[in-house]
Amino acid sequence: MTIQNVKYLRLNNFRFSIVILHFEIFILNFHEQN
C-alpha cells in the first residue's frame, strides 16, 4: 500500500468514527427526552 492509500483509509476511518459518535449521542438524547 502506498502512503496516499494509508492516509485515505485513515481519513475514512476518522469520518466513520465521527458519524458513529454523532449517531450514539443522538440516540442518547432521544432516549433522555422520552
WODAWO-V888513 format. One line per field, one symbol per residue. phi: phi as a letter, one per 40 degrees, with the letter a starting at -180 (. if undefined). burial: b if it has 9 or more other C-alpha atoms within 8 Angstrom, else e. Layout:
phi=???
burial=???
This chain:
phi=.ccccccccccccccccccccccccccccccccc
burial=eeeeebeeeeeeeeeeeeeeeeeeeeeeeeeeee
